[in-house]
Amino acid sequence: MKFSEIGISQDLENALSKENITIPTSIQRKTAPIILNGQDAYISSHTGSGKTLAYLLPLITQIDTSTKDLQVVILTPTHELASQIQDQLLRLSQNSGNGLRSLLVIGGASTKRQLEKLKKKPHIVVGSTGRMLELVKIKKLKVHKVETIVIDEVDKMLFGDSLDSIQNLLRTMMKGRQMIFASATIQEESKKVADSIADDLVDVLAGANDVCSTIEHVYFSAHDNEKPKMLRRIIKAFNPERAIVFTHKNETAKRIARSLTENNIKAGEIHGDCEKLDRVKTLSQFRSGKLKVLVASDMAARGLDVKGVTHIFNVDIPGKSKDYLHRAGRTGRAGEKGICVSLMSGEEEKIARRYQRELNIDMAHLAVSDGEITYAK
């Protein structure tokens, strides 16, 4: 099936072919007719399944580029995810020649520069709710004609202060707008909130809460104080082409990145304490291959999409199976093989058994000796 057969414009289909994307994924096939019909949608499918394009393509198809009106707002929980979406929008605009204008609006960046770019009248704005609210309040971001609002990584957005900001932003927009929610997992709490925001929400499901079948899952035993040393040993043994190391806390990410660098493993870090420009530079180096390992806190890596990630290493173990699912999904994308490696203390090994039961996966217990990976005895 071609993209044009599911209602996507020919210029976008041509643009996608320049990125070697020629066949729509399952979630893209299911989503397009619903969005094109103007319905509210809750899009759920596993990481790497093409959710971003699933909503972008039909939305761009409907954009009226002959006007100067802002028509679509996309909200994300992290600057990195917003930047990825903006990069995709820029590629589609450039490769299609459709005249689409989009703008990245995030905190931590120059407000003055964003105000200058707003003068070019973008059709789509993507970024953080907080900065958008700031610009709306000073009447520089005019959202009264916005027809569609997208909330990406919805299971991290519809809670607490983030939800309050979203509701405040929605109050500034016209009623009857189209609402689109997207996530790799379905959480009951966020789903209830989404149902309360949207008038008639349609669930679009394709493997949500499922772990991609191309990902292998393994774990190593290590006490908490032994994990940095164990991580160095198994990274050298696996020799990954490109890997992401996950931690819970910013301080842990700093310590792990420093430990790897001091032992001749090219590593960078992204977390809440990093300046925006440093995060952008680190991600650029990671994507280009100058850095082999990216050490990231949970929130900083939310929605992170980097091609060619072969290994995931969990230093701090997610307490919930769905959070493990999000991390594992950073590898094994678009049909490629990947491996998710967890470092677990004795108590944490109970969590491995829960992952296996709740996610229906097998987790091999491995060990490393003299630089060789073996099955644990």
Secondary structure as UniProt FT lines:
FT   HELIX           3..6
FT   HELIX           10..17
FT   TURN            18..20
FT   HELIX           26..36
FT   TURN            37..38
FT   STRAND          40..45
FT   TURN            47..48
FT   HELIX           51..62
FT   TURN            65..66
FT   STRAND          72..75
FT   HELIX           79..96
FT   STRAND          102..105
FT   TURN            107..108
FT   HELIX           111..118
FT   TURN            119..120
FT   STRAND          124..127
FT   HELIX           129..137
FT   TURN            138..139
FT   TURN            144..145
FT   STRAND          148..152
FT   HELIX           154..156
FT   HELIX           160..170
FT   TURN            171..172
FT   TURN            175..176
FT   STRAND          178..183
FT   HELIX           188..197
FT   STRAND          201..207
FT   TURN            208..209
FT   TURN            213..214
FT   STRAND          215..221
FT   HELIX           224..226
FT   HELIX           227..238
FT   STRAND          243..247
FT   HELIX           250..262
FT   TURN            263..264
FT   STRAND          267..270
FT   TURN            272..273
FT   HELIX           276..288
FT   STRAND          293..297
FT   TURN            298..303
FT   TURN            307..308
FT   STRAND          311..314
FT   HELIX           321..328
FT   TURN            329..330
FT   HELIX           333..335
FT   STRAND          338..344
FT   TURN            346..348
FT   HELIX           349..359
FT   STRAND          363..369
FT   TURN            370..371
FT   STRAND          372..375
//
